[in-house]
């Protein structure tokens, strides 16, 4: 696969990933393309040997937090512009 995949953890705790996944390990990665040139993707879930290493729920929670932050920021900007 000629694609760079990335994951962001709000806790910034990546230690478990680096312990479980080693170079040359065979993993199944579910991801979403997020650019037009298709060279970068957001990891949604990672599985290794039938075990889920990163659950899709983590991705959904992160996305939900970002949406709420955007909505609050948008409402705040709207309120300030009306004054």
N, C-alpha and C positions, 0 to 999 in steps of 0.2 A: 504494500500500500504506500503510495507516495503522498502522504498527508500527515501534517503535524496536528496532533490532537492535544487539547488542553483541558484542564479541570481547575476550577477555582473553588476552594473550600472556605466558607465564611469563617470557620474556626482557625484557618491557616495551619491545620494539622495534617501534614503530608507524610509523617513518619510511618504510619501503617502501610501506606501505598508502597513506599520504597523498600519496606521489609518483605512484603508479600510478592511484589512484582519485580522480577530481575531481568536484566538484559537477556534477550533470546527466549524469554518465556512466550508460550503460545497463549494468547488471550482472545476473547471475543469482546469487541468494543462496539457499543451502540453510540452513535454520535449524530449531531445535527450540523450540516454545513452552514456556516454563517458568513461566508464571503462569496463574491462572484467568481473569484479565480479558483475556488475549490481547493485551496491549499491549507486551510485551517478549519478545524471543527471543534465544537463543544462536546465533551464526553457526557453521555447521559447515563450509561451503565457499563460496567466492566465485569466480565466473568472469567474465571480461570478454573479449569478442572471441574466444571459444573457448579462452582461456588460463586456467589455474587460478591465481588470485592467492593464495588461502588454501586449502590442502589439508585435506581432512577428517582426515588423519593427525594434524595439529596439534591438532585438537579431541579426538581419541581419546587422544592422549598426555596432554593436560591432564586429561581426565577420569580416566584411569588413575592419574595422580599423586595426584589428590584422593582417590580410593578408597583407595590405599595409606596415605596420611596418616591417613584416617579409621580404617582398620583398626588401624594402629599405635597411634593415640590411644585407641581402644576397648580394645585389649588392655592398654595401660598403665593405663588406668582400672580395668579388671577386676583386674589384679594388685594395685593399690593398695587396692582395696576388700576384697580377700580378706585382706590383712594385718591 
